Amino acid sequence: MCTNRHAASQPVAQRTLSSQLGLSNFSAETFPWCRARYDVFEQFDDIVLSGEVGIAKPDPAVYRLVCERSGIEPSEAVFLDDSSTNVDGAHAVGMPAFLFTDVGRARADLRSVGLAV
């Protein structure tokens, strides 16, 4: 998930990601093991783990929690997931969301909401 906070006031060509937020259904027990082995997790400013908060995608409450923790509105975030059920969950709270199928499509989807990627 990435945030687009304040981007609406910027010209489309200048909009950039203000932060990257993770939302994962990882268990609290297995995530530390994965985080230590895969540096991709270092790209995130915050990661909400279902195993820690007790709420999982596609429950609308978990999308709201991510936004609350980050101080943003759902409309200020963009959600990408490889599950259409999870994308529907994000849409249910008013969050722009896209089904991830490949990197090229993800870039096009992010550009469609005005993010420079």
N, C-alpha and C positions, 0 to 999 in steps of 0.2 A: 504494500500500500504506500502511496506517496501523497504528500500534501501539496496543495496548489494555493496555499494561503496567500492572500493579497494579490494573486495573479490576475484577478479580474480587472484590476486597475492598471495593468501593464499591457502594452501592445502585444498581440499574439506572438510575434517573432521574438519577444524578449522574455516570455514567461519561462521560468525554470522551477525545478523542484526545490521546495524549501526544506523538506526533510523526508526521510524514508522511514516508514514505520512497518514493523513486521507483525503479522497476525498468523499464528500457527496453532494447529491442533496437537503439537508435540506434547508429550507428557512432561511433567516437571522433572521426572527421574532421568529420562533419556536426553533431554535437551543439552545439559552441560557437557555430556560426552560428545555430542555432535558439534556443539559450538567450539570446543577445543580442537576439533579436527578439521573444520571447514571454515576458512576465514571469510567466506561470503557473508556471514552473520555480522561481521564488523562494519558492514556498509549501513546497517540500520541504526537510527537514532534511538529507537525504542522497539522492543519486541513484546507483544502480549501473547502469552502462552496459555492455551486453554487448560492445560494441566495445572497451572498456578491459579487461575481465576475461576475455574469451575464452570465456564461457559464456552461452548464450541460453535464454530461455524456450522450451519447457517443461522444460528439463533441471532435475531436482530440485536439483542443486548450486547453481544460481543463487539459488533461494529460500533455501537454507541460508546462502549467502554474505551475502545482505541481512541476515538475522537475526544472523549472527555479527558483522558490522560494526556492528550496532546494539545488540548485547548483549542480545538477546531470544531467546526460544524461538519456534518457528513458531506455537505455539498462542496466543501473545500478539499476533500480527499479524492483520490482515485484508487480503485481497487482492481487488482488483477489476480485471477485464480484459474486453475485448470479444471475446476468443477463448476458446471452451470448452476448447480444448486447453491453453491456459495456466492456466486455472482448475483443470483436472485435475492439472496439474503441481504447483500449490500444495497441492492436497488430498493429493497423494502424500507430502508431507513433514509433514502434520498441521496445515496452515495453513487456517483458515477462509477460504473464497474464494467469490466470487460473480461471475456473468456480468453485465457491465455492458450494459444495454440502453437505459436512460434515467435521468435524474437522479432522478425520483420513485422508481423501483425501487431505485436505489442507496441512497437515503436509507432506504427501508424495510428493505433488507438490513442496513445498518449498525445500524439500530435493533434488528433481530432478534437481534443479538449484544450488545445492551446499550449501544451507543454513542449519546450524545446528539448528534444532527445536525439 
